[in-house]
């Protein structure tokens, strides 16, 4: 029995537990994060908005360095739990925000942008008195990581682009699609359809049980009376990814950079909207990372034979590579 309980705890360590049946608010009220959550107030168009974040102190001997974790579009910052645990044990202070429009942060109706997110992230670091950080940026967060590093290069020591989106300009393959069409499509997505979307689009190799907490979060938010506003914010994220390419900026990054890639990850947002003849050419992410690294001042590529959620699918090798890179060693 003790072994069974331990196995269950390990199974769900990547995402915190959720209370039975009750709906979540659109700021994930009722959903418990793995570390205490604080808030920063930012102002956009005269509206005060709460930006959630976790600020976690080292558990090992402190090394005086901090790591900023930038989440992907489909995931709240809570999914960083295994990475926070490994980084803090190695002596790093870790800051993991939810960008405005995501996770426990506010969901305003406005035009989202990577410039806005970068500005808010800099304000958060100001509040926490962190002039410089290492940046670890996943998926959509990888695009934000590029924009943040280009906008505030003096604030970034090292940049880890982890299974980043934006390694190609999706507009070259995906024609414009209306907001209404994407909103309607997302509103009809069932739990099973979303589950399969995560597994298939991200080529996930981990057990489906480890995908389920992400599905349940989305399903439980549907019970909120403000779910339509949550959905509008979620759809807005698609248009940030599709309409604000960063691939042309990546070769201009001068900070030491590591691409952490899943070899099976061929995720390409907007592929279903692309002409059939162009779909096969999209999502060659590992190849793109290798080509971009050659054009950069100081960049390397590391990969594992998994999908898009490398820090959950290949925890040990991923974190070993990341820690080596942050320490200035070869991953």
Buried (B, 14 or more C-beta within 10 A) or exposed (E): EEEEEEEEEEBBBBBBEBEEEEBBBBBBEBBEBBBEBBBBEBEBEEEEBBBBBBBBEBBEEEEEBBBBBBBBBBBBBBBBBBBBBBBBBBBBBBBBBBBBBBBBBBBBEBEBBBEBBBBBBBBBBEBBEBEEBBBBBBBBBBBBBBBBBBBBEEBBBBBBBBBBBBBBEBEEBBEEBEEEEBBEBBEEEEEEEBBBEBBEBBBBBBEEEBBBBBBBBBBBBEEBEEBEBBBBBBBBBBBBBBEBBBBEBBBEBBBBBBBBBBBBBBBBBBBEBBEEEEBEEBBBBBEBBBEBBEEBEEBBBBBBEBBBBBBBBBBEBBBBBBBBBBEEEEB
